[in-house]
Amino acid sequence: MPNLLTEMVTREYQREFKAVGGMLVVSMDRVTVHELEKLRGELDKSGARLRMVRNSLARRVLAESGVKFGEGVLVGNIGFIYGSAEGAIGAAKLLTSPELKKSGKLPIRAGMLEGQMLSASDASALAGVPDKKTLRGKLVGIIAAPARGLVTVLAANPSGLARLVQARVDKGATAVDAAPAPEAS
């Protein structure tokens, strides 16, 4: 019966890991169950899931999926945080938050983003990647900048003329006063 159970769990992990856009491998040596449940709730908000997987099973499932982490990654108590690429980025932000980083209970060992293997430092650097809304806002700003510049240039001459006329009016000069007197010959 254990073989049947192992096969069922293997198929479930293959199905779940097959469609992931991002994955983080974390060490789970010093985390408590209470902390783990709290973390799972926070990860759900970012669109990621956390699973603690037996190392031999993880090696088999990942090898069949074509994922190969470096030596020493799949050793000890490990957990996989996986989901969409954006979910993995959100998870990296959560794992590198000051309170989790200070406690050192869930260090990142490695990662994967859209098929690219990441070292521990690269996976931690995912926390600096902005979310989709921020990127979209920056993109709109970049696209709108040339149009805004063109409008500013086109509006400069008429607005300059209007300011000049207004300054003359404020000074009290009229068009007749400003015109040079004709020369008498």
Backbone bond lengths (Angstrom), bond angles and torsions (degrees), N, CA, C in turn:
res aa  C-N    CA-C-N  psi(-1)  N-CA   C-N-CA  omega(-1)  CA-C   N-CA-C  phi
1 M - - - 1.450 - - 1.528 114.11 -
2 P 1.351 120.14 -33.99 1.463 118.05 178.90 1.525 112.38 -59.87
3 N 1.334 117.90 -33.31 1.462 120.23 179.17 1.523 110.98 -64.76
4 L 1.319 117.16 -39.98 1.455 121.24 178.48 1.532 110.24 -64.23
5 L 1.319 116.06 -43.26 1.465 120.89 178.50 1.535 110.80 -63.45
6 T 1.327 115.97 -43.65 1.463 120.34 178.61 1.523 110.73 -61.97
7 E 1.321 117.08 -41.04 1.470 120.81 178.01 1.525 111.74 -63.25
8 M 1.312 116.33 -41.24 1.464 120.31 179.21 1.531 110.89 -63.92
9 V 1.321 116.33 -45.13 1.463 121.12 179.73 1.530 109.70 -65.58
10 T 1.328 116.82 -40.37 1.463 120.99 178.95 1.522 110.66 -61.05
11 R 1.320 117.31 -46.06 1.466 120.81 178.94 1.529 111.41 -61.88
12 E 1.334 116.30 -39.30 1.473 119.77 179.03 1.527 110.69 -64.14
13 Y 1.336 117.29 -44.90 1.463 120.49 178.81 1.525 111.19 -66.02
14 Q 1.323 117.52 -38.63 1.466 120.10 177.62 1.523 110.36 -60.93
15 R 1.306 116.16 -43.32 1.470 120.81 179.65 1.530 110.40 -64.51
16 E 1.319 117.62 -43.09 1.469 121.12 -177.75 1.525 112.07 -72.36
17 F 1.335 117.75 -42.01 1.460 121.19 -176.88 1.526 112.30 -76.94
18 K 1.319 117.33 -18.38 1.460 121.62 -177.23 1.532 111.58 -65.82
19 A 1.300 117.47 -37.88 1.464 121.49 -172.89 1.530 113.82 -101.36
20 V 1.345 118.17 15.37 1.464 118.99 -177.08 1.526 110.99 -80.48
21 G 1.320 114.96 145.33 1.458 121.16 174.43 1.513 111.05 -96.29
22 G 1.334 116.00 -23.89 1.454 120.95 -179.92 1.514 111.34 -152.03
23 M 1.321 115.16 150.95 1.462 120.34 -178.51 1.520 108.81 -149.29
24 L 1.323 115.82 141.68 1.456 122.19 173.75 1.519 107.96 -123.17
25 V 1.322 116.80 137.14 1.461 122.01 175.37 1.523 106.08 -104.29
26 V 1.338 115.95 123.50 1.464 120.61 -177.77 1.519 110.18 -122.36
27 S 1.307 115.43 151.55 1.459 122.17 175.20 1.522 108.06 -86.07
28 M 1.328 116.36 130.45 1.464 120.05 -175.11 1.527 111.44 -118.31
29 D 1.312 116.95 35.35 1.462 120.94 -175.55 1.519 113.52 -69.79
30 R 1.327 117.67 -36.36 1.468 119.50 -170.84 1.513 114.46 -116.12
31 V 1.298 119.27 15.90 1.459 121.08 -177.14 1.534 109.77 -93.98
32 T 1.326 116.22 141.66 1.463 120.73 178.89 1.528 109.91 -92.34
33 V 1.306 115.97 165.16 1.462 121.02 -179.53 1.527 110.42 -63.26
34 H 1.318 117.23 -40.95 1.473 121.27 179.60 1.527 110.38 -61.37
35 E 1.326 117.01 -45.85 1.465 120.89 179.02 1.530 110.80 -64.86
36 L 1.325 115.38 -36.04 1.463 120.56 -179.92 1.523 111.69 -66.22
37 E 1.303 117.67 -40.41 1.467 121.31 178.32 1.526 111.22 -66.13
38 K 1.313 116.14 -40.97 1.465 120.19 176.90 1.527 110.03 -62.61
39 L 1.329 116.31 -43.17 1.460 121.37 179.31 1.527 111.28 -63.94
40 R 1.314 117.46 -41.00 1.470 120.71 179.21 1.529 111.02 -60.91
41 G 1.322 116.93 -40.17 1.461 120.47 177.64 1.516 111.76 -62.78
42 E 1.333 117.07 -42.04 1.460 121.29 179.38 1.528 111.22 -69.47
43 L 1.330 116.59 -35.67 1.460 120.09 178.40 1.526 111.63 -67.94
44 D 1.332 116.30 -35.67 1.467 119.73 177.66 1.522 111.18 -59.46
45 K 1.325 116.70 -36.34 1.467 120.48 179.30 1.531 111.52 -64.49
46 S 1.335 116.65 -32.77 1.464 119.68 -179.38 1.528 111.95 -89.45
47 G 1.327 117.83 -1.41 1.462 120.76 176.80 1.515 114.11 87.60
48 A 1.324 117.73 27.26 1.462 121.73 -179.78 1.524 109.64 -126.45
49 R 1.323 115.66 158.85 1.464 122.06 177.89 1.515 109.56 -122.94
50 L 1.322 116.26 153.03 1.460 122.41 178.96 1.515 108.65 -118.94
51 R 1.325 116.08 129.73 1.455 121.91 176.33 1.519 109.16 -133.87
52 M 1.315 116.32 135.48 1.458 121.62 171.39 1.522 105.68 -94.81
53 V 1.327 116.46 124.79 1.459 121.97 -172.13 1.527 109.22 -125.12
54 R 1.329 115.38 141.59 1.466 121.02 174.41 1.528 108.32 -63.93
55 N 1.328 117.19 137.92 1.458 121.66 -173.93 1.523 113.48 -58.75
56 S 1.327 117.57 -46.18 1.469 119.79 -178.46 1.521 110.47 -63.63
57 L 1.301 116.22 -39.38 1.464 121.03 177.99 1.532 110.39 -66.86
58 A 1.315 116.57 -41.30 1.470 120.95 179.28 1.524 110.42 -63.30
59 R 1.337 117.18 -43.87 1.468 119.76 178.77 1.518 111.46 -59.34
60 R 1.333 116.58 -43.87 1.456 121.38 -178.21 1.526 111.21 -65.47
61 V 1.325 116.45 -47.69 1.472 120.31 -177.95 1.523 110.49 -65.16
62 L 1.322 117.52 -43.84 1.459 120.67 -178.90 1.525 111.66 -67.95
63 A 1.329 117.45 -37.60 1.464 120.34 178.08 1.528 110.56 -63.96
64 E 1.328 117.06 -40.28 1.459 120.46 178.24 1.520 111.74 -68.57
65 S 1.331 116.72 -26.07 1.467 121.40 178.33 1.524 112.25 -86.55
66 G 1.343 117.02 -7.46 1.457 120.90 -179.37 1.512 113.75 85.16
67 V 1.325 117.96 15.31 1.468 122.33 -179.94 1.519 107.89 -99.86
68 K 1.335 116.44 125.67 1.462 120.21 -179.93 1.514 109.38 -130.25
69 F 1.323 116.00 110.43 1.457 121.61 175.95 1.521 108.86 -88.40
70 G 1.316 116.97 161.45 1.456 122.57 -178.88 1.519 112.23 -69.31
71 E 1.323 114.03 174.56 1.460 121.42 179.27 1.526 110.74 -63.93
72 G 1.303 116.56 141.99 1.454 122.17 176.44 1.517 115.23 83.12
73 V 1.324 118.16 -2.80 1.461 119.92 -179.45 1.516 110.64 -78.88
74 L 1.321 116.58 -44.91 1.468 120.96 -176.55 1.522 110.74 -95.56
75 V 1.328 116.28 55.54 1.462 123.28 179.95 1.515 108.55 -128.24
76 G 1.321 117.50 138.65 1.458 121.45 179.11 1.520 111.62 82.19
77 N 1.316 116.34 -162.72 1.466 121.16 177.85 1.523 108.98 -79.43
78 I 1.312 115.26 113.29 1.458 119.60 -178.21 1.514 110.25 -123.02
79 G 1.300 114.17 156.97 1.450 121.14 175.70 1.511 109.08 -135.12
80 F 1.311 115.57 152.28 1.454 121.86 177.88 1.516 108.74 -112.53
81 I 1.300 115.75 127.64 1.462 121.55 171.90 1.520 104.73 -108.95
82 Y 1.309 116.48 119.22 1.462 119.59 -173.22 1.518 111.18 -140.98
83 G 1.302 114.58 161.32 1.459 122.05 179.64 1.514 109.47 165.16
84 S 1.304 116.45 -153.19 1.461 120.49 176.82 1.530 108.89 -69.43
85 A 1.313 116.77 170.11 1.466 120.16 178.31 1.526 110.28 -60.17
86 E 1.326 116.05 -41.78 1.463 119.74 178.70 1.535 111.31 -66.88
87 G 1.332 116.75 -35.13 1.463 120.81 176.73 1.520 111.63 -64.64
88 A 1.341 116.96 -38.90 1.465 120.84 178.30 1.522 110.90 -67.58
89 I 1.313 116.70 -36.70 1.470 120.48 177.64 1.527 109.51 -66.62
90 G 1.339 116.82 -42.57 1.470 120.40 176.28 1.514 111.92 -62.59
91 A 1.332 116.91 -38.44 1.467 120.80 178.14 1.522 110.74 -66.10
92 A 1.333 116.95 -40.03 1.469 120.12 177.62 1.525 110.60 -63.23
93 K 1.330 116.71 -38.46 1.470 119.95 176.73 1.516 110.70 -62.84
94 L 1.327 116.01 -41.09 1.460 120.74 179.89 1.531 110.91 -66.70
95 L 1.333 117.28 -43.98 1.465 120.92 -177.89 1.522 112.81 -70.02
96 T 1.321 117.52 -24.36 1.462 120.24 178.38 1.525 112.38 -98.83
97 S 1.330 116.47 10.51 1.465 119.48 175.79 1.528 108.64 -64.33
98 P 1.319 117.59 152.58 1.471 120.24 -175.01 1.536 114.41 -54.88
99 E 1.326 117.58 -41.34 1.467 117.78 -176.18 1.531 112.44 -70.17
100 L 1.331 118.51 -39.26 1.469 120.15 178.23 1.523 111.46 -74.58
101 K 1.309 116.96 -37.01 1.458 120.25 179.93 1.525 110.80 -67.48
102 K 1.337 115.95 -38.24 1.462 120.34 -179.69 1.526 111.00 -66.40
103 S 1.338 117.01 -40.49 1.465 119.70 -179.84 1.524 111.63 -70.58
104 G 1.334 118.14 -29.17 1.458 121.84 177.69 1.513 114.13 67.20
105 K 1.327 117.29 21.42 1.460 120.43 -175.66 1.519 113.35 -82.75
106 L 1.327 118.47 -22.56 1.463 121.51 -178.74 1.529 110.54 -130.85
107 P 1.327 116.99 67.95 1.466 117.84 178.64 1.531 110.75 -70.70
108 I 1.312 115.35 143.46 1.465 121.10 178.63 1.524 108.14 -82.12
109 R 1.335 115.94 128.79 1.468 120.88 178.83 1.526 112.50 -95.38
110 A 1.313 116.51 -37.80 1.465 121.23 -178.60 1.517 108.05 -165.81
111 G 1.308 115.56 178.75 1.452 119.48 178.74 1.516 111.88 -161.11
112 M 1.304 114.22 173.63 1.460 121.52 176.82 1.525 106.49 -146.45
113 L 1.326 115.92 135.36 1.456 120.86 176.70 1.515 108.09 -136.04
114 E 1.312 115.18 116.54 1.458 123.42 179.63 1.524 111.97 48.92
115 G 1.332 115.98 47.59 1.459 121.91 175.04 1.513 115.41 86.92
116 Q 1.321 118.92 -7.92 1.461 122.69 -179.86 1.527 109.87 -96.92
117 M 1.335 116.22 126.97 1.458 120.70 178.05 1.528 109.52 -74.78
118 L 1.314 115.83 140.55 1.463 121.71 -178.00 1.517 109.44 -124.01
119 S 1.318 116.68 141.32 1.461 120.71 173.01 1.531 108.35 -74.57
120 A 1.321 115.91 176.30 1.463 120.02 -179.85 1.529 110.99 -61.83
121 S 1.323 117.21 -41.67 1.469 119.32 -179.28 1.524 111.40 -70.16
122 D 1.334 117.27 -37.69 1.469 120.04 177.52 1.521 110.83 -66.63
123 A 1.325 116.69 -39.92 1.464 120.37 179.17 1.532 110.23 -65.49
124 S 1.318 117.60 -37.45 1.463 120.89 176.99 1.526 110.92 -68.54
125 A 1.328 116.37 -31.24 1.466 120.64 179.69 1.522 111.90 -68.66
126 L 1.317 118.15 -16.29 1.467 120.96 176.51 1.522 111.53 -59.17
127 A 1.318 116.32 -24.26 1.466 120.47 -179.63 1.527 111.40 -62.98
128 G 1.318 117.68 -23.65 1.461 121.01 -179.50 1.521 113.96 -85.18
129 V 1.324 117.07 -5.33 1.464 120.54 -179.47 1.527 108.65 -78.15
130 P 1.332 117.89 128.39 1.472 119.48 -179.91 1.531 111.60 -70.25
131 D 1.320 115.88 157.71 1.467 120.26 179.42 1.527 110.33 -77.52
132 K 1.331 116.27 175.02 1.472 121.39 -175.56 1.523 112.87 -60.57
133 K 1.322 117.44 -41.66 1.465 120.05 -177.82 1.521 111.37 -63.00
134 T 1.320 117.02 -41.88 1.460 120.92 178.98 1.520 110.47 -65.12
135 L 1.335 116.37 -44.01 1.467 119.88 178.96 1.522 111.75 -63.00
136 R 1.315 116.58 -40.01 1.464 120.05 178.31 1.525 110.75 -64.21
137 G 1.323 117.26 -41.03 1.462 120.91 178.22 1.522 111.62 -62.99
138 K 1.336 116.81 -41.60 1.457 120.25 177.90 1.525 110.74 -65.51
139 L 1.313 116.48 -39.09 1.465 120.66 179.24 1.528 111.35 -64.31
140 V 1.322 116.66 -42.57 1.471 120.39 177.30 1.525 110.19 -62.31
141 G 1.325 117.76 -40.54 1.462 121.31 177.72 1.515 111.95 -62.89
142 I 1.321 116.66 -40.32 1.464 120.69 179.36 1.520 110.73 -67.23
143 I 1.324 116.67 -41.07 1.462 120.66 179.90 1.527 110.89 -68.45
144 A 1.319 118.24 -37.40 1.462 122.09 -176.38 1.529 113.09 -79.52
145 A 1.323 118.66 -19.15 1.464 121.40 -175.15 1.531 113.51 -59.11
146 P 1.332 120.62 -47.32 1.477 118.57 179.52 1.528 112.58 -63.16
147 A 1.316 118.05 -38.89 1.464 120.51 179.05 1.525 110.54 -65.31
148 R 1.329 116.34 -39.74 1.463 120.46 178.67 1.524 109.80 -64.48
149 G 1.319 117.74 -40.11 1.462 121.61 177.82 1.513 111.83 -64.63
150 L 1.336 116.97 -41.48 1.458 121.33 178.93 1.526 111.02 -63.16
151 V 1.318 116.71 -43.91 1.468 120.85 178.69 1.523 110.33 -62.22
152 T 1.316 117.14 -40.36 1.470 120.78 179.36 1.525 110.78 -62.95
153 V 1.323 117.24 -44.09 1.471 120.99 -179.72 1.522 110.85 -66.20
154 L 1.342 117.22 -44.31 1.463 120.32 -178.73 1.527 112.24 -66.99
155 A 1.306 116.88 -30.75 1.458 120.28 -179.01 1.526 112.33 -85.37
156 A 1.313 118.25 -9.54 1.466 121.11 -175.02 1.523 112.05 -66.75
157 N 1.336 120.21 -47.35 1.474 121.31 -177.74 1.524 112.62 -64.36
158 P 1.339 119.44 -52.45 1.473 117.44 178.76 1.527 112.99 -61.44
159 S 1.324 117.34 -38.24 1.467 118.05 -178.95 1.520 110.51 -70.89
160 G 1.334 117.21 -34.33 1.463 120.25 176.25 1.522 111.23 -64.04
161 L 1.334 116.92 -42.77 1.465 121.59 177.71 1.526 110.50 -63.28
162 A 1.323 116.17 -41.65 1.466 120.20 179.92 1.531 110.49 -64.31
163 R 1.327 117.45 -39.86 1.469 120.43 178.57 1.538 110.78 -67.00
164 L 1.320 116.97 -37.23 1.463 120.69 178.49 1.527 111.18 -65.25
165 V 1.322 116.23 -46.05 1.470 120.19 178.57 1.517 109.65 -62.86
166 Q 1.328 117.69 -43.22 1.463 120.83 179.97 1.528 110.53 -63.24
167 A 1.318 117.94 -38.52 1.466 120.95 178.63 1.523 110.53 -64.43
168 R 1.319 116.69 -40.35 1.459 120.15 177.99 1.527 110.95 -64.93
169 V 1.338 115.68 -40.87 1.470 119.93 179.40 1.526 109.29 -65.50
170 D 1.299 117.20 -42.30 1.466 120.84 179.88 1.529 111.06 -65.02
171 K 1.290 117.24 -31.46 1.450 121.66 -179.67 1.530 110.85 -75.20
172 G 1.314 115.98 -21.96 1.453 120.13 177.61 1.514 112.59 100.39
173 A 1.284 117.53 4.63 1.463 120.19 179.97 1.514 109.41 -82.13
174 T 1.299 115.49 147.13 1.462 120.68 175.53 1.513 107.59 -110.65
175 A 1.280 116.13 175.47 1.449 120.78 -179.29 1.534 110.60 -65.73
176 V 1.347 116.82 -34.47 1.472 120.59 -179.36 1.518 109.69 -69.68
177 D 1.353 117.29 -38.83 1.452 120.80 -179.02 1.515 110.95 -67.36
178 A 1.300 115.64 -33.24 1.458 119.84 -175.02 1.506 112.33 -79.27
179 A 1.358 117.21 -23.82 1.462 119.82 -177.18 1.535 109.29 -77.24
180 P 1.319 118.33 141.36 1.474 120.34 179.24 1.538 110.12 -70.77
181 A 1.285 115.02 146.19 1.480 120.17 -179.93 1.520 109.24 -70.85
182 P 1.355 116.60 143.03 1.464 118.83 178.55 1.525 110.20 -70.05
183 E 1.273 116.20 145.46 1.486 121.33 -179.57 1.531 109.76 -79.53
184 A 1.286 115.45 138.79 1.471 118.90 177.44 1.528 108.75 -91.75
185 S 1.303 116.93 134.91 1.435 118.19 177.38 1.482 113.38 -119.35
